[in-house]
């Protein structure tokens, strides 16, 4: 966000390098924000709104029995018996 302010400071030259002048400039630019409608309505609580902190809700752990709809009816696929044999160990 500094690149826009840097461009303004360069534009006004030595006038904006003085901190007292910059303080007045910042205050003058901040005044319109105080009169914005959204700022006024946000603090007025027109319809009975109130601020409440955002709190994290505790996570509910799903029950194991509740997540299983239908148990599997077929056994899992298995490799053929030839592929299940362990290869012989060499060098032992």
BAKOLVEX-854315 format. One line per 10 residues: for each residue x, z, y of C-alpha. Coordinates in Angstrom, 3 decimals. Layout:
<nodes>
X Z Y  ...
</nodes>
This chain:
<nodes>
0.000 0.000 0.000  3.031 0.087 2.298  3.355 -3.670 2.754  0.316 -3.921 5.052  1.397 -1.013 7.224  4.924 -2.444 7.394  3.532 -5.723 8.691  1.620 -3.885 11.432  4.685 -1.849 12.425  6.760 -5.020 12.673
4.021 -6.718 14.687  3.939 -4.051 17.413  7.730 -3.736 17.488  9.244 -0.772 19.396  5.787 0.443 20.436  4.854 1.351 16.835  8.255 2.825 15.952  7.574 5.870 18.117  5.990 8.601 15.982  3.785 9.924 18.809
2.284 6.516 19.429  1.831 6.010 15.679  0.030 9.355 15.403  -2.398 8.326 18.144  -2.853 4.931 16.502  -3.615 6.483 13.111  -6.085 8.928 14.657  -7.808 6.107 16.520  -8.079 4.038 13.354  -9.468 7.003 11.396
-12.301 7.727 13.857  -14.531 4.810 12.746  -14.326 6.023 9.158  -15.955 9.283 10.258  -19.030 7.389 11.409  -19.547 5.210 8.378  -22.990 5.591 6.855  -21.618 6.123 3.363  -19.470 9.003 4.600  -22.382 10.719 6.314
-24.842 10.238 3.443  -22.275 11.320 0.877  -22.040 14.761 2.458  -25.692 15.194 3.398  -27.215 15.592 -0.084  -30.353 13.804 1.082  -32.320 14.078 -2.145  -31.099 17.432 -3.373  -27.973 16.119 -5.023  -25.241 18.569 -5.820
-21.684 18.373 -7.042  -20.998 19.296 -10.635  -17.572 19.187 -12.241  -16.983 16.671 -14.996  -16.295 18.581 -18.174  -15.307 17.137 -21.493  -17.879 17.574 -24.188  -16.598 18.870 -27.500  -16.292 16.109 -30.046  -18.680 16.289 -32.921
-17.019 15.617 -36.236  -19.076 13.342 -38.461  -20.156 14.911 -41.713  -18.645 13.200 -44.712  -21.900 13.076 -46.624  -23.753 11.638 -43.672  -21.413 8.682 -43.211  -21.597 7.367 -46.796  -24.758 5.322 -47.161  -24.345 4.018 -50.693
-21.400 4.753 -53.004  -19.634 1.694 -54.451  -21.181 0.399 -57.661  -18.187 -1.665 -58.906  -14.726 -0.275 -59.658  -11.876 -1.451 -57.441  -9.998 -4.559 -58.577  -6.880 -3.854 -60.611  -3.873 -6.057 -61.318  -3.485 -7.436 -64.837
-1.638 -5.211 -67.346  1.484 -7.410 -67.159  1.872 -6.783 -63.439  1.368 -3.028 -63.828  4.461 -2.591 -66.025  7.497 -1.172 -64.244  10.608 -3.383 -64.314  13.468 -1.938 -66.364  16.107 -0.086 -64.384  19.513 -1.799 -64.400
22.832 0.103 -64.313  21.723 3.500 -65.440
</nodes>
